[in-house]
Amino acid sequence: EPVPGLQNYAILFGDGTYARVFFNTFLVATVVTAVTVIVAFPVAWMLAIMPPALGSIVFGIIILSMWTNLLTRTYAWM
């Protein structure tokens, strides 16, 4: 049974398995963040320089693609 205290941190950081999991998590988060910035910045810049009417349509298409999973789950529950 777990006991509150600092010894739990010693177990957590002393075991190589947890350190590897933390490293992998940090690595994946860093790569995903970098890829997102690299992809999203040009899209945002393109939307900023488009005429407002066209920008609204393109923005709507981008948002609609993000809603697809939510809409699919909603209709599946109906």
N, CA, C and O atoms as a DFTB+ gen file, in Angstrom:
312 C
 N C O
     1  1       0.846      -1.181       0.000
     2  2       0.000       0.000       0.000
     3  2       0.890       1.242       0.000
     4  3       1.842       1.318       0.776
     5  1       0.587       2.224      -0.870
     6  2       1.408       3.437      -0.932
     7  2       1.368       4.223       0.374
     8  3       0.335       4.330       1.035
     9  1       2.511       4.757       0.713
    10  2       2.631       5.571       1.922
    11  2       3.054       6.972       1.486
    12  3       4.004       7.111       0.715
    13  1       2.362       8.023       1.967
    14  2       2.756       9.378       1.595
    15  2       4.164       9.692       2.101
    16  3       4.542       9.304       3.206
    17  1       4.915      10.390       1.288
    18  2       6.251      10.787       1.713
    19  2       7.176      10.970       0.528
    20  3       6.813      10.707      -0.619
    21  1       8.374      11.426       0.832
    22  2       9.351      11.701      -0.215
    23  2       9.995      10.441      -0.766
    24  3      10.603      10.483      -1.835
    25  1       9.874       9.308      -0.055
    26  2      10.474       8.072      -0.555
    27  2       9.851       7.648      -1.886
    28  3      10.492       6.947      -2.670
    29  1       8.635       8.055      -2.144
    30  2       8.000       7.747      -3.427
    31  2       8.726       8.439      -4.583
    32  3       8.839       7.876      -5.672
    33  1       9.215       9.655      -4.347
    34  2       9.986      10.341      -5.380
    35  2      11.318       9.639      -5.621
    36  3      11.786       9.573      -6.758
    37  1      11.925       9.120      -4.570
    38  2      13.176       8.375      -4.732
    39  2      12.948       7.136      -5.590
    40  3      13.784       6.800      -6.428
    41  1      11.836       6.463      -5.389
    42  2      11.504       5.292      -6.206
    43  2      11.235       5.724      -7.643
    44  3      11.700       5.087      -8.588
    45  1      10.491       6.797      -7.798
    46  2      10.124       7.280      -9.128
    47  2      11.349       7.655      -9.948
    48  3      11.483       7.226     -11.094
    49  1      12.238       8.448      -9.377
    50  2      13.394       8.922     -10.128
    51  2      14.567       7.956     -10.085
    52  3      15.503       8.091     -10.874
    53  1      14.536       6.991      -9.186
    54  2      15.619       6.018      -9.091
    55  2      15.493       4.878     -10.079
    56  3      16.490       4.237     -10.409
    57  1      14.299       4.614     -10.554
    58  2      14.068       3.521     -11.497
    59  2      14.259       4.029     -12.923
    60  3      13.694       5.057     -13.298
    61  1      15.049       3.315     -13.716
    62  2      15.332       3.724     -15.089
    63  2      14.118       3.693     -15.996
    64  3      14.062       4.426     -16.984
    65  1      13.142       2.849     -15.671
    66  2      11.944       2.751     -16.506
    67  2      11.185       4.064     -16.515
    68  3      10.778       4.542     -17.574
    69  1      10.993       4.646     -15.350
    70  2      10.260       5.910     -15.271
    71  2      11.022       7.034     -15.968
    72  3      10.421       7.887     -16.621
    73  1      12.340       7.031     -15.828
    74  2      13.144       8.062     -16.486
    75  2      13.000       7.955     -18.002
    76  3      12.902       8.971     -18.691
    77  1      12.988       6.736     -18.519
    78  2      12.834       6.542     -19.965
    79  2      11.448       7.004     -20.437
    80  3      11.319       7.611     -21.500
    81  1      10.424       6.712     -19.642
    82  2       9.066       7.143     -19.990
    83  2       8.981       8.671     -19.998
    84  3       8.396       9.251     -20.912
    85  1       9.556       9.321     -18.992
    86  2       9.552      10.787     -18.953
    87  2      10.300      11.363     -20.156
    88  3       9.852      12.332     -20.769
    89  1      11.446      10.757     -20.486
    90  2      12.225      11.239     -21.627
    91  2      11.435      11.093     -22.924
    92  3      11.383      12.021     -23.731
    93  1      10.818       9.923     -23.127
    94  2      10.026       9.706     -24.341
    95  2       8.858      10.684     -24.423
    96  3       8.563      11.212     -25.496
    97  1       8.195      10.926     -23.299
    98  2       7.079      11.868     -23.273
    99  2       7.547      13.271     -23.644
   100  3       6.908      13.952     -24.446
   101  1       8.657      13.697     -23.063
   102  2       9.203      15.019     -23.362
   103  2       9.623      15.118     -24.826
   104  3       9.389      16.140     -25.472
   105  1      10.238      14.064     -25.349
   106  2      10.677      14.058     -26.740
   107  2       9.492      14.158     -27.700
   108  3       9.517      14.952     -28.640
   109  1       8.468      13.361     -27.465
   110  2       7.286      13.391     -28.329
   111  2       6.608      14.758     -28.253
   112  3       6.212      15.307     -29.281
   113  1       6.471      15.308     -27.053
   114  2       5.840      16.622     -26.901
   115  2       6.634      17.704     -27.634
   116  3       6.046      18.591     -28.252
   117  1       7.946      17.637     -27.569
   118  2       8.786      18.623     -28.241
   119  2       8.670      18.514     -29.759
   120  3       8.548      19.526     -30.450
   121  1       8.709      17.294     -30.272
   122  2       8.612      17.094     -31.723
   123  2       7.245      17.535     -32.238
   124  3       7.154      18.203     -33.268
   125  1       6.186      17.165     -31.525
   126  2       4.837      17.543     -31.953
   127  2       4.671      19.060     -31.926
   128  3       4.065      19.632     -32.831
   129  1       5.200      19.707     -30.905
   130  2       5.123      21.167     -30.825
   131  2       5.867      21.819     -31.988
   132  3       5.360      22.756     -32.606
   133  1       7.058      21.327     -32.281
   134  2       7.845      21.898     -33.377
   135  2       7.144      21.708     -34.720
   136  3       7.077      22.640     -35.521
   137  1       6.626      20.520     -34.968
   138  2       5.936      20.260     -36.238
   139  2       4.683      21.123     -36.350
   140  3       4.377      21.646     -37.422
   141  1       3.964      21.270     -35.247
   142  2       2.757      22.093     -35.263
   143  2       3.085      23.545     -35.593
   144  3       2.388      24.173     -36.390
   145  1       4.128      24.075     -34.993
   146  2       4.519      25.461     -35.277
   147  2       4.966      25.599     -36.731
   148  3       4.616      26.572     -37.399
   149  1       5.735      24.633     -37.219
   150  2       6.229      24.696     -38.597
   151  2       5.071      24.644     -39.595
   152  3       5.104      25.330     -40.617
   153  1       4.058      23.843     -39.308
   154  2       2.921      23.722     -40.226
   155  2       1.931      24.871     -40.037
   156  3       1.417      25.412     -41.016
   157  1       1.660      25.246     -38.791
   158  2       0.602      26.214     -38.515
   159  2       1.002      27.653     -38.847
   160  3       0.149      28.448     -39.241
   161  1       2.265      27.996     -38.697
   162  2       2.663      29.381     -38.946
   163  2       2.415      29.806     -40.391
   164  3       1.838      30.872     -40.608
   165  1       2.823      29.025     -41.387
   166  2       2.524      29.443     -42.765
   167  2       1.023      29.504     -43.061
   168  3       0.571      30.369     -43.812
   169  1       0.263      28.595     -42.478
   170  2      -1.191      28.620     -42.693
   171  2      -1.784      29.888     -42.091
   172  3      -2.615      30.546     -42.718
   173  1      -1.360      30.232     -40.880
   174  2      -1.863      31.442     -40.234
   175  2      -1.449      32.690     -41.018
   176  3      -2.238      33.623     -41.167
   177  1      -0.226      32.702     -41.513
   178  2       0.233      33.843     -42.301
   179  2      -0.584      33.974     -43.584
   180  3      -0.969      35.073     -43.981
   181  1      -0.845      32.824     -44.231
   182  2      -1.646      32.838     -45.450
   183  2      -3.059      33.361     -45.164
   184  3      -3.597      34.153     -45.938
   185  1      -3.651      32.921     -44.062
   186  2      -4.988      33.399     -43.700
   187  2      -4.981      34.897     -43.416
   188  3      -5.955      35.591     -43.712
   189  1      -3.895      35.394     -42.847
   190  2      -3.823      36.814     -42.495
   191  2      -3.744      37.713     -43.721
   192  3      -4.233      38.843     -43.691
   193  1      -3.137      37.226     -44.799
   194  2      -2.980      38.087     -45.976
   195  2      -4.074      37.870     -47.021
   196  3      -4.128      38.595     -48.014
   197  1      -4.942      36.884     -46.811
   198  2      -6.044      36.636     -47.755
   199  2      -7.107      37.716     -47.622
   200  3      -7.218      38.365     -46.582
   201  1      -7.884      37.905     -48.674
   202  2      -9.063      38.760     -48.534
   203  2      -9.994      38.161     -47.473
   204  3     -10.085      36.940     -47.352
   205  1     -10.676      39.002     -46.712
   206  2     -11.486      38.499     -45.599
   207  2     -12.512      37.434     -45.982
   208  3     -12.694      36.469     -45.241
   209  1     -13.174      37.586     -47.105
   210  2     -14.195      36.601     -47.488
   211  2     -13.562      35.237     -47.749
   212  3     -14.055      34.219     -47.263
   213  1     -12.490      35.214     -48.502
   214  2     -11.805      33.955     -48.795
   215  2     -11.165      33.380     -47.535
   216  3     -11.181      32.167     -47.324
   217  1     -10.608      34.246     -46.706
   218  2     -10.010      33.795     -45.447
   219  2     -11.021      33.126     -44.542
   220  3     -10.710      32.136     -43.881
   221  1     -12.233      33.661     -44.508
   222  2     -13.287      33.055     -43.688
   223  2     -13.662      31.671     -44.197
   224  3     -13.902      30.760     -43.404
   225  1     -13.713      31.512     -45.503
   226  2     -14.045      30.204     -46.081
   227  2     -12.946      29.188     -45.773
   228  3     -13.232      28.070     -45.344
   229  1     -11.701      29.572     -45.990
   230  2     -10.582      28.661     -45.716
   231  2     -10.519      28.335     -44.230
   232  3     -10.293      27.184     -43.857
   233  1     -10.715      29.331     -43.385
   234  2     -10.717      29.094     -41.942
   235  2     -11.837      28.134     -41.557
   236  3     -11.637      27.248     -40.726
   237  1     -13.009      28.304     -42.153
   238  2     -14.119      27.392     -41.887
   239  2     -13.798      25.964     -42.288
   240  3     -14.159      25.024     -41.580
   241  1     -13.121      25.793     -43.420
   242  2     -12.728      24.451     -43.860
   243  2     -11.731      23.837     -42.876
   244  3     -11.819      22.652     -42.557
   245  1     -10.792      24.640     -42.404
   246  2      -9.810      24.141     -41.434
   247  2     -10.504      23.725     -40.144
   248  3     -10.221      22.653     -39.607
   249  1     -11.401      24.553     -39.644
   250  2     -12.123      24.228     -38.409
   251  2     -13.016      23.014     -38.607
   252  3     -13.111      22.166     -37.720
   253  1     -13.668      22.920     -39.752
   254  2     -14.534      21.771     -40.032
   255  2     -13.742      20.468     -40.016
   256  3     -14.234      19.444     -39.542
   257  1     -12.518      20.507     -40.531
   258  2     -11.708      19.291     -40.510
   259  2     -11.356      18.881     -39.080
   260  3     -11.181      17.693     -38.806
   261  1     -11.253      19.830     -38.186
   262  2     -10.969      19.501     -36.783
   263  2     -12.204      18.989     -36.059
   264  3     -12.086      18.267     -35.069
   265  1     -13.377      19.350     -36.539
   266  2     -14.621      18.909     -35.910
   267  2     -15.057      17.527     -36.368
   268  3     -15.986      16.960     -35.794
   269  1     -14.417      16.971     -37.379
   270  2     -14.869      15.716     -37.972
   271  2     -14.988      14.607     -36.938
   272  3     -15.998      13.905     -36.911
   273  1     -13.993      14.431     -36.093
   274  2     -14.037      13.386     -35.079
   275  2     -15.189      13.614     -34.110
   276  3     -15.898      12.670     -33.763
   277  1     -15.384      14.844     -33.672
   278  2     -16.481      15.158     -32.757
   279  2     -17.832      14.887     -33.414
   280  3     -18.718      14.300     -32.794
   281  1     -17.989      15.311     -34.661
   282  2     -19.256      15.087     -35.354
   283  2     -19.523      13.600     -35.559
   284  3     -20.661      13.150     -35.420
   285  1     -18.498      12.845     -35.884
   286  2     -18.660      11.401     -36.082
   287  2     -19.105      10.730     -34.793
   288  3     -20.018       9.905     -34.808
   289  1     -18.475      11.073     -33.686
   290  2     -18.877      10.489     -32.401
   291  2     -20.289      10.904     -32.015
   292  3     -21.043      10.098     -31.469
   293  1     -20.653      12.146     -32.292
   294  2     -21.999      12.616     -31.954
   295  2     -23.052      11.846     -32.740
   296  3     -24.047      11.404     -32.166
   297  1     -22.850      11.681     -34.029
   298  2     -23.813      10.928     -34.840
   299  2     -23.827       9.450     -34.472
   300  3     -24.868       8.803     -34.583
   301  1     -22.715       8.911     -34.046
   302  2     -22.672       7.500     -33.653
   303  2     -23.527       7.250     -32.416
   304  3     -24.090       6.166     -32.263
   305  1     -23.630       8.241     -31.530
   306  2     -24.433       8.084     -30.319
   307  2     -25.923       8.254     -30.589
   308  3     -26.747       7.864     -29.762
   309  1     -26.278       8.827     -31.728
   310  2     -27.695       9.090     -32.025
   311  2     -28.423       7.818     -32.392
   312  3     -29.621       7.851     -32.672
